[in-house]
Amino acid sequence: MTISNILPRKIMRNRTRKQSMADRHDYDQKAEKTNNGELVSSYMCSPETAAEEFEISKQLYHQITGRSQSPDHDVIMYRVIQSFKPGEVSLEEANRIGYELAMKFTGGQHQFVVSTHMDKAHIHTHIEFNSTNLNCDGKFRDVKRSALRVLRKLNDELCRAHGLSVIENPKPSAKKQKEIAAAKYGTSHKEQLRQTIDRVLSDCQGYDDFLAKMRAEGYEIKEGKLLSFRAPGWDRFTRSNKLGADYSREALRERSTHRGGRSTAAKRPVPHAGRKVNMLIDIQAKMAAGKGTGYERWAKIFNLKEATKTLNFLVENNLTDYNELAARAEQADDRFDEVSRRIKQLEGRMAEVAQLKTHIINYSKTREVYAAYKKSRHKKEFLAEHGDEIAKHEAAKKAFDALGGKPIPKVAQLSEQYAALLAEKQELYAEYKAIRQDMISYQTAKQNVDKILGLVPEDQEQNRDQKPER
């Protein structure tokens, strides 16, 4: 079986933040534990300089947001431990599975280092991920210790996919006797809400559509820090995260996204999240799919409201000409593509800088071994004993040759360059979010106008290609 756990990391006593992170990374990457570093992998950082790179992101976070916490409360990293049943997995596979778990759990939004240990009877992996995200404008929050439930669910799914055993029937958390009895006899509000959500999710086209259908079911919805529902006759709202890990707002967004398709624009799909103007509903198509008269009444009111929003959007943006609307939608689309490409370029350059920094560190560490290898008269035996170090040294030399005669930069210079690239990416990302919303608004308004004016043929409207959200 495979077991996972998560632990918040804070600043150690008598150590700075950077020193605290460095000490923990050094422990995780000890040569005797990781086969001389062979069982270490990372994402958006170099294992040797992870503490330094994590620290840069935290300094940028403070500059961007102005927020800070006392050392007693500041979580600087999170450690995830993944333990495997003896004899069930190889060391290399364990490291790959750990990397995959870290990527799924962080969503690719946080730097992390994965170190698989071989010094115990059972293989286990340490994952250290930065609490500050890649954009340096937010931090990972373990709200009410919910992260462990999500982690273990992802871990079980991943291990089943790799053919590894998991704990199939974990001991359930204790419930109040009253709630158990209510669920047993079908009177539990939570159980009723779960069943309604599951039924509605089976036929929806994104998160906004899911909320609309829950309202059509008669539920009152409150969206604040947490998502809550209240059915007619209930005294109180019920928070969705109280229903289980599969019913948090984030989980419902994910489930609604993968359950149904989306209406798409000519060049790209229009995401549902963050819309100012919603797509009009094709009532006839929905009625043909078996929706009741209650849905029809709700849909007509919904379409009337959204048509009014579209009209207001056109007036506010001084759009009285259809060609001007189409041109602005195209311009917003092109600008979105331009900024997206630049962000990808910056991310690519950041990866190159991080890799070059790794080569410089490896070159320095292996220089003496490589010099001894060149002088040795028994190169075959020497290579068998120091093959990994020699390979790292030669890879570093190859990377230096690729510089085309340019001087090899210092690690400190590369760290400054990485920080500058990260700062530019953060600045662009703020613009990216704004123009993304513009692109969504213009594309959605244009599609609504096309639909109202009958400019989109019925068969095209009903048979658009279903594409994943960009």
N, C-alpha and C positions, 0 to 999 in steps of 0.2 A: 504494500500500500504506500501511497505518497501523502505526506503531511506538509502543510504550509502554515506559516505564522508571520505576523508583521509586528515590528517594534519601532516606536518613534525614537529618533536620536536627538539628544540635546547637547549643549556645550558642556564639556567635561570640566571638572573642578581644576583650577589652576592652569587651564589651557585656553588658548584663543579659539575662536570658531574654526579657523582654518586648520589649526593644529589638531583640534578634535576630529575633524573630518579626515585629516591625513593619517592620524593614528589608526582609525578604524579601517581605512582603505589598506594601510600597510599590513594590518593583522589579517584581513581577508585575503590578501595577495601573497602571503608568505610562501617562499619557494617550496618548503617541505610540505605545504598543504596543497599547493596547486601545480605540482610537477614542474617547478621552475617557471611558473607563469604560463604554461601551456594551457591550463584550464581556466584562463581569464579572458573574458570578452567584454565589450562595452558598446554604448550607444551615445553618439554625439559628444564624446569626450575620449581622451586617452587614459588608460588605466593608471599609467605612471604619474599623470598630472591631474587626475580627477579632482582632488581636493582643491587645487588651484583654480580649476575651471568652475567648480561649484561656487567657490568664493566670489569669482568675478560676476557670476549671475546674481548673487545675493547683493553685491554692491550696486549693480544696475537696478535691481528691484527696488532698493531704497531710494535711488535717484529718481526713478520713474514714478513710484507711488508715494514716496515720502513716509511710508509705514515702517515701523520697527517694533520689536518686542524685547522684553527683558530676557536675559539668558535663561532664567528659570522656566519661561514659557515658550521660548522660541524652538520649534522643531526644525533642525537644520537638514536632516536626512531621515529616510525611513529604511529600515533593514527588513528584508523578507528572507526567511529561511525555508528552503524546500528540501525535505528529507525523503529518501527513497528506501524501499525495502531491499535488504541485502541480496545481491545476485540478480536483481531485476533489470538493471540498466547499466550501461557502460559509462565511464567517466566523461567521454566526449559527448555522448547523447544527453547525459544529465545537464551538461553546460548548455547545450542547444535548447533543451526544454526550459531551463531557467531563463535564458534570453527571451524565448517566445512568451513565457509567462510575464516577464517584466514588460515586454512590449504591449501585450494585451492589457495588462493592469494599468499601465500609465497612459495608454493610448498614444504612445510615441511623443508625449508632451513633456517628458522629463528625462534628463540625462541619467544613465545608470551604468553600474559596473557589476558584472556577474562573475563570481569566483566559486568554482566547484572544488570541494575539499576531499582529499583522499586519505586523510590521516586517522579516520575512525573506521569502525567495523562496517558502518553504513555510509554510503555516499550521500553527501548533502551539499547544498549550494547556498551561498550568501549573495543576496542582491542588495546593493546599496543604491537607492535612487534619490536624486536631489529633490528636496521639498519645493524649491522654486522652479517654475516651469521654464520652457525654452524661450518664451517671449519675455520673461522677466517682469510680467505684470500680474502674476498671481501665484498662489502656493497651494499645494495639496493639503486638503483638510479631511481628517478622519472624523466625520460628523457622527457623534454618538457611537463611536466604535463600529461603524457599519462597514469599514474597509475590509475587516477580516472575513465577513460573510461573502462579500464580492470576490475576494481573493480566493477563498476556498472553492467557490463555485467555478471560477475560471480554471483553477488548478485541477479540479476533478474532470472538467470537460477536456482539458488538454491531455491529461494522463490517459483518459479513455481513448482519445484519438491516437495515442502512441502505444496502445495496447498494455498499459500499466494498470495495476490494481489500485482501487480507491476504497475508501470506507463507504460502502453503499447505504448503510442505515445508521447515520450518526445519531447520537442521543439527542432528541429534540430539547429545545429550551423549555424551561418550566412555564406553564400557563396557569392563569387563575382558573379555579374549578368552575366558576360561573361561565367563563368564556368557552371552556371545553364543552360544557353541557349545551351552551347556545349553539356552538358549531355542530354538535351531534344532532340536535333536533331542528336544524335549519333556521334558527332565529338570530344567529350572529350577524351583526351589521358588517363586520369585517369579511365574513365568508360570503355574504350577499354581494358586497362590493367587489370582491375578487372574481366571483362568477360573472358579474356584469362586465367587468373590465376584460376578462378573457373572451367573453362572447363578442364584445364590441371590437376588440383588436383583430378578430378573425376576418374582418372586412372593413379595413380603413386604409386611407392613403396618406399617412403621415400623422404627426403629432397634433396639428391643428384640427385635422379631420376627426381624430380620436376624441378631442375635447368637445367638438361640436356634437358628436354622436352621444357622448355622455350627457350633454345638456338635453339632447332630444329624448333621452331615457328618463328625464325628470330630475337629474342630479344638479345641485348647485355646486359650483366649483370656485375655490379660493386659491389663487396663486400668489403666494408671498415667498418667504424663504423656503417653504415647503408646500407641496401640492396636497390639497385637501378636498374631500367630497362630502356632500350631505344630501341624502335622499329625502323626499317628502315624508314627514312624520318623525324624522330623527331630531333629537334635541341638540346634538353636537355634530361638528364636522369630524370626519375620520381622515387622518393623515395617511397618504398612500404608502409612505415608507414603513408604517406600522404593519402593513400587510405582508412584508417580506422583501428580500433583496430584489426580486423580480418586479416589484411594483413602485420603486422609487421613481422620481421624475426622470432621471437619466435613463433608467432601465425601460421606462414606458416610451421615451423618445426612441430608444434603440429598437424596441419591439414593434412600435408602430411604423418605423421606417422600413423594416424588413418584412412586414406583413403584407403591405400593398404597394401599388405602383404610384406614379406621380404624373401629373400633367406636365408636359415639357415644352420649352420654347424651341424655336427653330434651330438655335445653335447650341443650347445647353439646357439641362433641367433647371427648374426654378425651385430652390429649397423652400421648405415650409417654415423653418425657424426664423424668427425675427421679422416677419412680414409686416409692412404697414398696410398693404392692400392684399386681400385674399382673392384667390381664383373663384370665379362664379361656378356654381355647381350645375352640372347637366342633369336637371330634374327628370327629364324623360328617360334618360339612360338608367338612372337610379330606380325609378319606378318600374322599369322593365326588369330590373334585377330583383324585384320582389319587395321593395320598400313599401311601407304602409302609408295610409293617408296622413297619419300624424307626422311622419317624416316629410311628406309633401308640404304640409302647412309650414313646418319649421324651415324647410329649404327655401320656400318662396320668400319668407321674411328675411332669411339669411342673404339671399341674392339681392333683395331690395337694398339692404344695408350696405352690401359690398359694392353694388352699382353706385350708390351714393358716395361711398369712399373713393371710388375710381373717379367720379366726377369732381369731387373736391380736390383730389390729387392733380387733375388736369388744370383746374382753375388756379390752384396755388402755384403751379409751375408755369402758368401762362401758356398753356398748350391748347390752342384752338385749331391747329392744323394737323391732320393725320400724318403727313409726311415729316413734320417736325417731331412728332412723337416717335415715329419710327427711327429718325436720325438720332435722337437723344438716346433711345434704347440701344442703338448700335454703338454710339460713342461710349456709353457706360460699360457696355460689354467689352469693347476694345481696351478701355483703360483698366478694367479688371484683369484682363489677360496680361497686359503689360506689367502691372504690379506683381501679379502672380509669378511671371517669368523671372523678374528681378529677385524676388524672395527665394526662388529655387536656385538662382545663381549664387546668392549669398550663402545659402545652406551648403551648396557644393564647395564653395571656397572655404567655408569654415571647416568642412570635413578634410579638405586638402591641408589646411594649416595644422589641424590636430594630428594628421598622419605624419607630416614632416616633423613635427615636434617629437613624436614617438620615435622616428628614425634617428634624430639627433641624440636622444637619450640612450637608445639601444647602441648606437655607434660608440658613445663614450663608455658604456658599461662593458662592451665586448672588444675594445681596441687591443688590450693586452693579450687576450686569448687568441685573437686573430693573428697578432704578430708572432706569437709562439707557434701557431699552426703553420705559418709561412716558413719558419726556421726549422720545423720538425723534419726529421728524416723518415718518420713513420707516419705519414699523413693519413693513411687509411685508418690506423688505430686511433689517431688523434681526432679524426673526423667522427668516428663512431662514439667517442666520449663527449665531444663538444659540438656535435652537429647543429644543435639548436642555436647556440651562440654564434657560430660561424654563419649560419643562414641569416640571422638577424643583421649581422655586420655587413654581409654582402648585399642584402636588401637595402640597407641604409646607403651604402656606396652607390648603388644603382640609382637611388632617389636623388643623391647629390649630383651625380653625372647628368641627370635630367634637368638640372638647373641651368645647364648651358654655360658654365663658367662663372655664373654669378656667385658672389660670396655666400657662404652658408650662414643663415641668420642665427641669432642666439635665441635660446628658449624664451627669455624674457621679452624679446622683440615679437616673437610669434604670439605670446600671450596677449600683448598689447594689440596686435593686429586682430586676433580673435575677438577681443573685447570690442574693438571698433566695428567689426563686421556684425557682431551681435547687436550693438547699439543701432546700427543702420537698419538691421532687420526689424528691430523693435519699433523704430520710427515708421518704417514702411508698413508694418503690420497694423498700426493705428489707422493709416490711410486705407489699407486693404479692407478693414472692417466697414469703413464708411462707404467706400465705392462698391463694396459687395452689396450693401443695403440699397444703394442707388440702382445698381444693376437689377436687383430683384424687383424693386418697386416699378421701374420703367418697363421691364419685361412683362411683369404681371399686369400692369395697367394696359399695355398694348394688347395682350391676349384677351383681356376683358372687353376692350373696345372692339377687337376683331369678332369676338363672340356676339356682342350686342348688335353689331352692324351686319352680322351674318357673313363676314369675310372669310371665315374658316369653314370649309366644307364639312358636313356632318360626319362623313366617314373618316376624315382626317382627324376630327376632334375626338372621335371615339377609339381610334386605332393608332394613337401616337406610340412611338417606340418607348418602352419603359427602360429608363437608364438609371444607374445609381447616382445618388446625390454627389455633386462635385464638392 
